[in-house]
Amino acid sequence: MRADDPDIEPPVPADEGPPEAADPAEVARLADRMLQGLGLDVRAEARDAGETIEVDIVGDDRKYLLGHKGEALNAAQYLLNRILYRGRKGKKIHVDSGGFRRLREEEIVEIARRSADKARASGEEVPLSPLNPYERRLVHLALAEVEGVETRSVGDGFLKKVVIVPTRGGSTPAPAPPKRD
């Protein structure tokens, strides 16, 4: 993508007017160009979902976006948001493919619950694999009301571990504000 590309409007400086959402058709065109430019046989379908613009990637090569816990899907989502908004505020663009994200969310919550059971039973901290901020939030929320454990994020950078810590006596820890990282 070149800055002088006629299909992409130039960014509007943050101090010029209210935030605007990208047009779903524009989002789909950009996603198509970006992914097909990588040689992938995929097509993007975008729709306005109220608070977000939802993009679903379909096609024979979508499997290449789903490997490694969907890291390429996350990268595509990040790039679409950065390219379209370039510092402006707007509707968040969510990229998925065939419900992959929902399945991944369910998997993360299940791992968190099993790890909480393990932490309570053993009395020892249980660290999870490094997670991105959204995935860490899922863990913190899933275990917020679970008695006998609390969670904390550890590490530096984008990917951090969530450590599930057993609390003394199995009692529920004092309510804490939602963890956001």
C-alpha positions in Angstrom: 0.0 0.0 0.0 1.4 3.3 -1.0 0.5 6.6 0.7 -0.5 8.0 -2.7 -2.9 5.1 -3.4 -6.2 6.6 -4.8 -8.3 3.9 -3.2 -7.3 5.0 0.3 -8.3 8.4 1.6 -5.5 10.4 3.4 -5.7 10.4 7.2 -7.5 13.3 8.9 -5.5 14.8 11.7 -6.9 14.0 15.1 -7.9 17.6 15.8 -10.1 17.9 12.8 -13.7 17.0 13.5 -15.4 14.1 15.3 -14.3 10.5 14.9 -15.8 8.7 12.0 -16.2 5.0 11.3 -14.7 3.5 8.2 -17.1 2.3 5.6 -17.4 -1.5 5.7 -17.0 -1.7 1.9 -13.8 0.3 2.2 -12.6 -2.0 5.0 -13.4 -5.1 2.9 -11.5 -3.7 -0.1 -8.4 -2.8 1.9 -8.5 -6.3 3.6 -8.8 -7.9 0.2 -5.9 -5.9 -1.3 -3.7 -6.5 1.8 -4.3 -10.3 2.0 -4.4 -11.0 -1.7 -1.2 -8.9 -2.0 0.4 -11.5 0.2 -0.7 -14.2 -2.4 -3.5 -15.6 -0.3 -6.6 -16.9 -2.0 -9.1 -15.2 0.4 -11.9 -12.7 0.3 -13.0 -10.3 3.0 -16.7 -9.7 3.9 -17.3 -6.7 6.2 -20.4 -5.4 8.0 -21.2 -2.7 10.5 -22.0 -4.3 13.8 -22.9 -1.2 15.7 -19.9 -0.7 18.0 -17.5 -2.4 15.6 -16.9 -3.3 12.0 -16.8 -7.1 11.7 -14.7 -8.6 9.0 -14.9 -12.3 8.1 -12.1 -13.8 5.9 -13.3 -16.6 3.6 -11.4 -18.7 1.1 -9.1 -21.6 0.5 -6.1 -20.0 2.1 -7.8 -18.7 5.3 -6.0 -21.6 7.2 -2.8 -19.6 6.9 -4.3 -16.9 9.0 -5.5 -19.3 11.7 -2.2 -21.1 12.6 -0.2 -20.2 15.6 -3.2 -19.3 17.7 -4.5 -16.9 15.0 -1.4 -14.6 15.2 -1.7 -13.7 11.5 -5.4 -12.9 12.0 -4.4 -10.6 14.9 -1.8 -9.0 12.7 -4.3 -8.4 9.9 -6.7 -6.8 12.4 -4.0 -4.6 13.8 -2.9 -3.4 10.3 -6.4 -2.7 9.2 -7.1 -0.5 12.2 -3.7 1.3 11.9 -4.0 1.9 8.1 -7.6 3.0 8.1 -7.6 5.3 11.2 -3.9 6.4 11.4 -4.2 8.0 14.8 -7.9 9.0 14.4 -10.5 7.5 16.6 -13.1 5.2 15.0 -15.0 2.0 15.2 -12.8 -0.9 16.1 -12.3 -3.3 13.3 -12.5 -7.0 14.3 -11.2 -9.6 11.9 -12.3 -13.3 12.2 -12.6 -16.3 10.0 -15.3 -18.9 10.3 -15.8 -18.3 14.0 -12.2 -18.9 14.9 -12.1 -16.2 17.5 -15.1 -17.5 19.4 -13.6 -20.9 19.5 -10.3 -19.5 20.7 -12.0 -17.5 23.4 -13.8 -20.6 24.7 -10.5 -22.5 24.7 -8.7 -19.7 26.7 -11.6 -19.6 29.3 -11.5 -23.4 29.6 -7.7 -23.5 30.1 -8.1 -20.7 32.7 -10.8 -22.6 34.6 -8.8 -25.9 34.6 -5.7 -24.0 35.7 -7.6 -22.3 38.6 -8.7 -25.8 39.7 -5.1 -26.9 39.6 -3.9 -23.8 41.6 -6.5 -24.4 44.3 -5.8 -28.1 44.6 -2.0 -27.8 44.7 -1.8 -24.5 46.6 0.8 -23.3 44.0 0.8 -20.6 41.4 0.0 -21.7 37.9 1.4 -19.6 35.0 -0.4 -19.6 31.7 1.4 -19.3 28.3 2.0 -15.7 27.1 -1.2 -14.0 25.9 -2.1 -10.8 24.1 -4.0 -8.1 26.0 -7.4 -9.2 24.9 -6.8 -12.9 25.8 -5.4 -11.8 29.2 -8.6 -9.8 29.8 -10.7 -12.9 29.1 -8.7 -14.9 31.7 -9.1 -12.1 34.3 -12.8 -11.8 33.7 -13.4 -15.6 33.6 -11.7 -16.0 37.0 -12.8 -12.8 38.7 -15.7 -14.5 40.6 -14.0 -17.9 41.1 -13.4 -18.5 44.8 -9.9 -19.4 46.0 -7.9 -17.8 43.2 -6.8 -14.4 41.9 -5.0 -13.5 38.7 -2.2 -11.2 37.8 -0.3 -10.4 34.6 3.5 -10.6 34.7 6.1 -9.7 32.1 6.9 -6.9 29.8 5.8 -6.2 26.2 2.8 -7.1 24.2 2.6 -10.8 25.3 2.5 -11.4 29.0 1.7 -14.4 31.2 -1.2 -14.5 33.5 -0.4 -16.2 36.8 -3.3 -17.8 38.7 -2.6 -17.5 42.4 -4.4 -19.5 45.1 -5.7 -17.4 47.9 -5.4 -18.4 51.6 -8.0 -20.6 53.0 -9.8 -20.8 49.7 -11.8 -17.6 50.4 -12.7 -15.2 47.8 -10.3 -12.3 47.5 -11.5 -8.8 48.2 -13.2 -7.4 45.1 -10.6 -5.7 42.9 -11.2 -3.4 40.0 -11.2 -5.1 36.6 -7.7 -5.8 35.4 -6.9 -4.0 32.1 -3.6 -4.4 30.4 
